[in-house]
Amino acid sequence: MIVKLIQYIRGYVRIRITGYSPERFLNLCSHHQIRLWGLRPCGHAYEMYLSVKSFRKLKPILRKSNMKIKVLDRRGLPFFLNRNRKRQAFFTGAILCLLLVYLMSLRIWNIHISGNYSHTDEEMLQFLASKDICHGMLKRKIDCEQIVKAIRSEYDDVIWVSASIQGTRLLVQMKENMDMIREEPEEEIEAPADIISDADGVITEMITRKGVPQMEAGSEIKKGDLLVSGSVPVLDDNKEVTGYQYHIADADIYIQTEIPYESRMEIEYQKKVYTGQKRKALLLEAGPYAIQAGILFHRFPESETYVKKKTLRIGEHFDLPIRIGLKEIRAYTFSDTEYADSEIRRKMTEEFDRFCKELKKKGVQILENNVKIYKDHSNAVAKGTLTVIKTVGETVQAVKDTDHIKGEE
């Protein structure tokens, strides 16, 4: 393979020799160290290949051997360049293009961050920029190990991070500690604490872990009723209260109740109708510079703008700092129309299904659905109740009984 490449770069020819002394011709070529290959007989003649440099040495050998020569084919880079000598600008541009691609391959043109949830891409890019890591910088100036150390030291909730260079991309992968939820701390409740009802309904199940239940399964309760007391009485041998042990009441209480549901939507709406009028322009972005080819000026009363861009890429990881795209403006008008009955039912059913899905995420079990869809002259209404089983209970601070204090936990 290497030999063929060298032969192509130097150039070679295919010749045919005729005469009465082909053996003398071959011996003289061997004596003058002229390399021949692909030698084969062709009738009363011989065909062979030799380099351009060797071909120029054949004149005295042909005279001594009384042979005639005919060039059948010319191959290689010198002949290619000679045939295309009028296209010098094309080859110059191709060489400059290759040189430009090489120079661009020495830099980072895309910083890709993955695994970040609580920290946005913009936040991470600003942090990297503060550490002099930005788009367009030389790859040899990037220390991936230092990037990892900087991120770990800056963000306590990042438990794993890696940085690597693939082509012209800097890949930053991280994993956050999802247990570190940033919430405002709830107000601490000290013993004793009771559980009161925060909804109306009928208790279906009650599992008490700490405290004294004040209701039982089947009891009908109202909002604000005491369900579990955190003050546990201490009895003597005569079953008389001698004091209290105070706890933060803890229990799982389930009630059957009804949840009201109501949703409205207007029957009439303005439908967007596209007129077919458009304005288009091609976009070319190279780094901070942008070129637009096309006229986007219009007098449309209502319009939408669509922009589609694509980053040029060589291979999987070699992103070029060049983006091409299309910008399109579409004109439209509004037309007053009404939803069909099937469309109303579909939309309201989808909204109701989303409502039920949110309830199920909260652990609510739906037993019965009594929601109906009604329609008047201007609105459609989905209204009714849902019979459900849900948890109930709100922990509130209780007051100690100062007359009977036994002890506290």
N, C-alpha and C positions, 0 to 999 in steps of 0.2 A: 504493500500500500504506500509506504513512504517512497519507494523507488518510483512508483507511478506518479506520485505528486511532484517529485523533483523533475521528472521528465516533462510533466505538463508545464511547470513554471519555466523551465529552460526552453521548451519548444522542441518539436521533432517533426520529421517528415517521413512519408512512405514513398519509396522509390522502386523503380523497375529497371534492371540492367539487362542489356542484350549485347551479344557479341560472341566471339569464338573462344575467349579465354576467361570464363567466369571463375575458374579455380585460381588463376593468377590474380584476379581482382580481390578475391577473398583472402588470399595469402598476403597480399600487400596491405590490406586493411588490418590484418592481424599484426603484421610487422610494425605498422605505424600506430598500433594500439587504438584503433578506431572500433568502438563497440557497435555491433549490429545485433538486432534481435528481431524475432518474428520472421526469420528467413524461411521461404517456401518456394518451390518451383512453380512456374506458371507457363506451361508450354515449353518453348525454347528459351524462356527468360526466367529471371528470379526476382522476387519481390522481398523487400525487407524494410525495417525501420532503423533510423539513426538520428542522433541529435543534430540540431542546427549547426552547432560548433563543429561536429565531425563532418557534416555535409560540405562545409567550406574547405575541407582538406582533401576532397576527392579529386580535384582537377588534375594534379600530376599522376595520381594513381590510374585514372581513366585513360590518360595519354599513354602510360606505359603498358597497360593491359589491353589497349585498343578496344575498350568497351564504350557503349553508349548508355546514357542514363535518362530516365524520364521521371519527373516528380508527379506522383499520383495524388498526394494529399498533404496538407499542411495542418498541423495540430499544435495546440499549446497556447499558453498565455501571450507570448509575443505576437503571434498571428492574430489572436482575438483582439488585442489592443490595436493592431495595425488596421484591421477591418473596421474598427469602431473609432478611428482617430478623430472623426468629425463629431463624436459625441463626448468630448472631453468634459464638458460641463456636467453631464449626467454622472460620469464616474467620479468627478470631483465632489459632487453633491452626495453620492453614495458613501464615499470615504469620510466626508465630514459628518454625515448622519451616524455612521458607525462610531466615529470618535465622540460625538455628542452622547450617544447611548452609553458608551463606556464611562464618560465623565459623570453622567447622571447616576450610573450604577454605584458610584462611590459615595452616594449620599442617601439619607433617609427621607422618603417622600410620604410615608404613611405610618402613623402611630396608632396601633389598634389596641384598645383596652377591652378586656372581657372579664366577667365575673364580678363586676361592681354593681351593687344595687342601691345602697344608701348614698354612694358618692357618684355624681354624674360624670360623664366623659369630659365635659367642660371643666369641671373642678379638677379632675386628674391632669388634664392637659395644662391647666394653669400652674399646678404644682410642679409638673415636669419642666415647664418653661422657667419657673423660678430656680430650677437646678440646671439651667442652660441646656435643656433637652428639648429640641423643637424640630419642626419639619425643615428639611433642607440642609441639615448639618451633616458633616462628614461622619461616616460610620466608624472610622478609626478613633474618633474622639468620644465615642460612647462607651461607657463602662457599665455593663449590665449588672455587675455585682454591686456597684455603688447605687444604682437605681433601686435595686431590691432593698438595700439597707435604708435608703432614704424613705421609702414608702412605709417600711415596717416601723421606723422610728416616728413617723409623722402620724400614722393612723393606728390607733390601738385596737380597733375592731378588725383589722386585716390580719388573719391568722396564717395566711400562706400567699406568697407572691413570687412570680418568676418573670424574668425579662430575657428576651432572646431576639436576635436579628436574623430575619429570613429574607434574603434578597434586598429589596429597598424598604422593607417593613420592619418596624420595631414592635414586637408583640409583648404586651404586658398583660399577664394573666394573674388574677388574684382570687382569693376566697375570703369572704367576710364571715365574722361570727354572728350568725343570725339570732343567737340568744340574747345579744346585747341590744335590746330594744330601747330606743331612746324615748322614754315617756316620762312625764312629770310624776314624781313619786306621790302615791296616794296618801291621804291623811291617815296616820297611824291610829288604830283603835286599841285602847287598853281594856282589859277585863274590868268589869263585866260588860259584855256586849250581847244584845238580843238580835233575833231575826224577826223582822216584821214583813207583812205582805205588801207587795208593790203592784198587785193586780187583784181583780175580783175573779172568783171561780170556785170550783169544788176540788178539794184535795183528792188525788187518786193514789198517791204513794208518798211516804214520808220516811226517810232514813236519817236518823239523828246520830251524830257521832259525839258531839259535846253539847251539854245543856239539857234542859227539861222541856220536852214538847208540850205545847199548850193546845194543840189541835191533833186530830187523828184523821186517817183516811175516811173520806165521805163527808167531812165537815165543809160547810159552805163558808167561805171567807170573803172579807171585804178588804179593800186597800187600806193599809194602816193597822190591820189586826196583828196582835202578837202571836207569832207562830212557835218560836223556840226561845226560852229564857236562858240567859247565860248565868243566872244565879241559881246554883244547885243547893237546896236546903240540906242541912245536916240534922238528923233526928237522933234523939236519945232513946233509951229503952222504952219509954212511954209514948213513943211516936210523936214527940213534941219537937218543934223546930228550936234548936239551940244556936243556930248560926247558918252561915252560907259559905260555900266555896264558889269563887267567881271564875268564870271562863269566858272565852270568846265563843259564842254559840256557833256550831258548825253542823250543817245538815243539808241533805238534798231533798227538796220538796217539789213535787210535780202536781200541777192542777190542770183541770179541764176548764177551758174558758172559750169565749168567743172573741175573735179579732175582727173589727170592722174593716171593710175594704171599699174604696171608691176611687174610680179613675175616669177622667173625662177627656174627650178629644173632639175637636171641631170637625163637622162633616165637610164643610167647604174649606178649600185650601187653594193656594196659588201654585199651579203647576209650572215648572220651568220648561219652556219650549225653546229648543235651539233653532236659530234661524238659518244656520248653514254658513253664515259669514265668518270668516276666519282671517287672522293675521299670523304669519309664521316668520321665524327668524332662526338661523343657525347660530350656535354659540360655540366659542372656542376660548378656553381658559388655560393660561399657562402661568402657574404660580399666582401672583396678585394681579396679573394683567388679564383682561378679557376683551374679546372681539366679537361683535355681533354683525351678522350678515343678514339683512332683511329689514323691512319697514314694519314697525309695530304701531305706528300712529293710527288712531281710529277715533270715530265719533259714536261708538256703540253706547246706547243708554245703559245697558246692562251687559256685563261680560265677565268671563272667568279666564284666569291665566293658568296654564299648565307648563311646567318646566321639567324636562327629563334630561339628566346628565349621566355620563358614563366616563369613568376613569380609564385611560388607556393603560394596558398592561401587557407585558411580555412574559409569558409563562404564568406561573401561579403566584409568585411572590414579588415580581419585579413591577411595581407600580410606577408609572411615569407621572411627572408633575403636570400632566396635560389632561384636560377634560373636554369632551365634546358633548353637545347636547342640542336640544330643540326647545324653543320657547313658542308657545302657541296661545293665542287669545281667541276665545270663542264667544260669539254674541248670542244672547238669548232674550226672550221676553217672558212675561208671566201671563198665565191664562187661568181665570177663575173656573174651578171645577169641583166636583164632589167625589168623595170616596164611594166606591161601590160597597154594597153590604158585605160581600165576601172579604174585601180589603179591610173594612172596619173590624170585622170579627177576627181576622188574622192579626191585625196590629194590637188589638186589645187583649187577645189571647197571649200574644208574645209578652206584653207588659205584665200580665197577671202571672205568667209562668216565671218571669224574672223575680217577681215579688215572692212567690212560693219558694223559689230556689234560695233566696236570701234567708227566708225563715228556716229552711232546712239546714243551712250552714250554721245557724245559731242553735241547732238542736231541737227545733220545734217540730213536733209530729202532727201532721194535718189529718184529722179524722173525717171531716165532712166539709164539703164546699157548697155554699149557698149563694154564690155570686152569679148574678144574671146581667145580661147586656140589654140596655134600653136605648131607645132612639126617639128624639124629639125633632123639631123642625130645624135645629141648628147644631145640636150636640149629640154625641153618643156617650152613654154612661154605663160603666160596669160597676155595679153596686151590690153589696151583700155582706155576709159574714162568713168567717171560717171557724169551724169548731176544731180546736187544737189542744194538744197536751204540751205544756211548756214548764220550764223551771220557774220558780218564784222565790222571792226572798231578798231582803235588803238588810245588811248588817248595820246596826246603829248602836251608839254608845248608850249604856244603861247606867242607872244610879245605884250605888251601893246602899244596902240597908245598914245604917250605922247602929241600929239597935241590936242587931245580931251579926257580929263579925266573928267568924270562926277562923278564917285564914284565906289566903289568896294564892293562886297559882299563876 
